[in-house]
Amino acid sequence: MTTVRITRTALTRGTLAALSGLLAGFAALTVAELVSAAVRPEASPVTAVGGAAIDRTPAAVKDFAIRNFGENDKLVLQLGIVVTLALFAVVVGVLALRHRRTGSAAVLAFGVVGAASAVSRPDSTGVVDGLPSLVGSVAGAVLLYVLIGRLTRPRRVAGEGEARDESGWDRRGFLVAATAAAAASTVAGAVGRTLNGRSAQDAVASREAARLPAPASPAKPIPAGAQLRVPGLPPFTTPNSKFYRVDTALVVPKVDANSWRLRIHGKGVRRDLEFTYQDLLDRPLIEREITLCCVSNEVGGPYIGHARWIGVRLADLLKEAGVKPPSRGGKADQIIARSVDGMTLGTPVEDVMDGRDAMLAVGMNGEPLPFVHGFPVRMLVPGLYGYVSACKWIEDIELTTFDDYDAYWVKRKWARKAPIKTQSRIDTPKPFGRPEAGTVMVAGVAWAQHRGIEKVEIRVDDGPWRPAQLAEQDTVDTWRQWSYPWKATPGGHTLTVRATDGTGEVQTEKRTKTVPDGASGWHSVVVTVD
């Protein structure tokens, strides 16, 4: 009977020790969130550690995450960090039951890791970024020490008439301390989130107040025949809310347009230039239809979208700074675009200044850029994958050379130069669909930005290639819809598509992965005709 009582007591204390670890971890995170409101939201431990994890993750793993989790990859990462911290906290709590000081020291060690991650981030403002993690870990370590003390401190012997507790530890004291800690941590977290939310109010207000002027060079109307009326096809223009998002920012930067500045400097720049948001709005703006595509887009993948963009010609700004392309004797062959979150993208100077509509965009589909798509200003270069051209939240442009500097993704084994490959996709029927026998409309999109699409062909099983009907092309910088009326017969079939771009180059059959410069290969779908 005594053995059973001791075992049950030990089990109870072990469970409460694990709970102590969880409460200590919760307190560390919420206090850190509160402190980050006085520093900056990006300095909170989960964001800092998550960002550091992204920076150190191999390209193949990043590609796997995007492919399998899509735009939820950041949420999955954050949840993974929280689950890992919870498991760590449980282990530390159980350890502290036997080694109280060691357990508390482990919580402090985690704070050091968080602080180091925050300070080492590309957008770090200095050692102050480490404060949230350090202060939070101290709060967590102290709490764990106190709670474990309630589980290991023997109570005094009860006097006559008093209730006796033969367990040997302060059960009531533990429950009071744990409840108070949980309540205080919850309040700290709520206050921290509220304050961090308020810190973005100026940015939100600046976007709401922004008014885009009429462009000096408006886009031509989209041809009526550019949008085919085929069920299952995406709209020619992608709504802002549906436009894909692929970046490394765990916290979307909220930049106040009133305080935003852009600097142009570096090799071959005769004089440094600096622009405010209003400076750009006051310049002659261009409006263009441009399709963007992410290099992480698998064959037939969803990371492509089309929008009407408005902005300032980037080549004009570079010329004002005295920059010349390499073909005209310029000293720099690479533009390094820097974002407010520390991201760097490298773009060939020649491509920006060869006459294409490269721009610093301020508007998307008739409104100021959404925050997730780069407000107040982002960079766009038609014909190049986003990782070498589409810097969001841009604040700095440095002229340099490819020999002197490797941008963020190049350091992670992606190619320095990445023109968009000729690609096509079947949108309907869907993979493993079951259409009825008879005429089935096969349709999709094809793209080869800055070269245009000349032809799209369809093959059924191993039959001959048949020309698809092309929608009217808007510009060479936009995708193009296509359709093919297929006389479907019962049974299983494989439908395959390929495109030919405006230079006459036929889309390659060779399958390659997205790393290092984009996927290639023909897109196919398997269907069963009833």
Secondary structure, 3 states (H helix, E strand, C coil): CHHHHHHHHHHHHHHHHHHHHHHHHHHHHHHHHHHHHHHCHHHCHHHHHHHHHHHHCCHHHHHHHHHHHHHHHHHHHHHHHHHHHHHHHHHHHHHHHHCHHHHHHHHHHHHHHHHHHHHHCCCCCCHHHHHHHHHHHHHHHHHHHHHHHHHHCCCCCCCCCCCCCCCCCCHHHHHHHHHHHHHHHHHHHHHHHHHHHHHCHHHHHHHHHCCCCCCCECCCCCCHHHCCCCCCCCCCCCCHHHCCCCCCCCCCCCCCCCCCEEEEEECCCCCCEEEEHHHHHCCCCEEEEEEEECCCCCCCCCCEEEEEEEEEEHHHHHHHCCCCCHHHCCCCCEEEEEECCCCEEEEEHHHHCCCCCCEEEEEECCEECCHHHCCCCEEECCCECHHHCCCCCEEEEEEECCCCCCCCCHHHCCCCCCECCCEEEEEECCCCCCCCCEEEEEEEEEECCCCCEEEEEEEECCCCCEECEECCCCCCCCCEEEEEEEEECCEEEEEEEEEEECCCCECCCCCECCCCCCCECCEEEEEEEC
